[in-house]
């Protein structure tokens, strides 16, 4: 069986962090619907992980 090579795009290559090593504490951004409403989820801008908004209700 041949090995499969997966290449990252430039944007992904600039991240430099693995999801398991990121604490998701520095830079997060709201994930919005098409109409601009918050979904209750946020994305870590360092590793691009998506998770529940830890500050929901405080904004």
C-alpha positions in Angstrom: 0.0 0.0 0.0 1.3 3.5 -0.9 1.8 6.1 1.8 -0.5 9.1 1.4 1.1 12.6 1.6 -1.0 15.4 2.9 0.2 18.9 2.4 -1.0 21.9 4.4 -2.0 25.1 2.8 0.1 28.2 3.5 -2.4 29.5 6.0 -2.4 26.2 7.9 1.4 26.0 7.8 1.7 29.4 9.5 -0.1 28.2 12.6 2.8 26.1 13.9 0.8 24.6 16.9 -0.7 21.2 17.3 -4.2 21.2 18.8 -3.1 19.2 21.7 -0.5 21.7 22.8 -2.8 24.8 22.6 -4.5 26.1 25.8 -7.0 28.1 23.7 -6.6 31.0 26.1 -5.0 33.8 24.1 -6.9 34.4 20.9 -10.4 33.3 20.2 -13.1 34.6 17.8 -16.8 34.2 17.8 -18.3 31.9 15.2 -21.3 33.8 13.6 -24.3 32.7 11.6 -24.7 34.1 8.1 -26.9 36.8 9.6 -24.2 37.8 12.1 -25.6 36.3 15.3 -23.3 34.5 17.7 -23.6 30.7 17.7 -22.2 30.0 21.2 -19.1 28.5 19.6 -15.7 30.1 19.3 -12.6 29.3 17.2 -9.0 29.4 18.6 -7.0 31.6 16.2 -3.8 29.8 17.1 -4.8 26.2 16.4 -8.2 26.7 14.7 -10.0 24.4 17.2 -13.8 25.0 17.6 -15.3 24.8 21.1 -18.1 26.2 23.3 -17.7 29.9 24.2 -16.2 30.0 27.7 -17.5 33.6 28.1 -21.0 33.2 26.8 -23.4 35.5 28.5 -20.6 37.9 29.7 -20.3 39.9 26.4 
